[in-house]
Amino acid sequence: MRKNIDIDDSLLTKLKVIAALEDMSVKSLMEKAVSFFIEYKEKERLNAMSTEEKEDLGLLLLMQQADTDDAVSRDKIMKSLEG
């Protein structure tokens, strides 16, 4: 996907210098910077969560990985609850 964004000239110059030093294209450098920032914010948000919120998030992620086509019979559930 191609998007045009306006970047201040002084910032663009700095990006070009860093890209040259890193032997990368400006586009790759910007993608890397955005990915780094997103990862940082995700970690920051996770660290701010309470233990209960972390447990809830973990349960949600596990539920999303569950196979919805896998069915368990009613009898099997009732036997598990009895014993």
C-alpha positions in Angstrom: 0.0 0.0 0.0 1.4 3.4 -0.9 0.7 6.4 1.2 2.1 9.9 0.9 3.0 11.8 4.0 4.4 15.2 4.6 7.7 15.2 6.5 9.5 18.3 7.6 12.7 19.0 5.6 15.0 18.9 8.6 13.6 15.6 9.7 13.9 14.2 6.2 17.6 15.3 6.0 18.2 13.5 9.4 16.4 10.4 8.1 18.6 10.4 4.9 21.8 10.7 7.0 20.8 7.9 9.4 19.7 5.7 6.4 23.0 6.2 4.7 24.9 5.4 8.0 22.8 2.2 8.5 23.1 1.3 4.8 19.3 1.2 4.5 16.7 3.0 2.4 14.7 5.8 4.0 11.6 3.8 3.6 13.1 0.8 5.4 14.4 3.0 8.2 11.0 4.6 8.7 9.3 1.1 8.7 11.8 -0.1 11.3 11.3 3.0 13.4 7.5 2.7 13.3 7.7 -1.0 14.2 10.0 -0.2 17.1 7.7 2.5 18.4 4.6 0.2 18.2 6.4 -2.6 20.0 7.6 -0.2 22.7 4.0 1.1 23.2 2.6 -2.4 23.4 5.2 -3.3 26.1 4.4 -0.1 27.9 0.7 -0.8 27.9 1.2 -4.4 29.0 3.4 -3.3 31.9 0.7 -0.9 33.0 -1.9 -3.7 33.2 -2.9 -5.2 36.5 -2.4 -8.9 37.1 -6.1 -9.6 36.6 -6.1 -7.7 33.3 -3.0 -9.7 32.1 -4.8 -13.0 33.1 -7.9 -11.8 31.2 -5.8 -11.0 28.1 -4.0 -14.4 28.3 -7.4 -16.1 28.5 -8.7 -14.1 25.5 -5.6 -15.1 23.4 -6.0 -18.7 24.3 -9.7 -18.6 23.4 -8.8 -17.1 20.0 -6.5 -20.0 19.4 -9.1 -22.7 20.2 -10.4 -24.9 17.5 -14.1 -23.9 17.1 -14.8 -27.1 15.1 -13.7 -29.3 17.9 -16.9 -30.4 19.7 -17.2 -32.2 23.1 -20.3 -34.2 23.9 -22.7 -33.2 26.7 -22.0 -36.5 28.5 -18.3 -36.0 28.6 -18.8 -32.5 30.1 -21.2 -33.8 32.7 -18.7 -36.6 33.6 -15.9 -34.1 34.0 -18.1 -32.0 36.3 -19.0 -35.0 38.5 -15.5 -36.2 39.1 
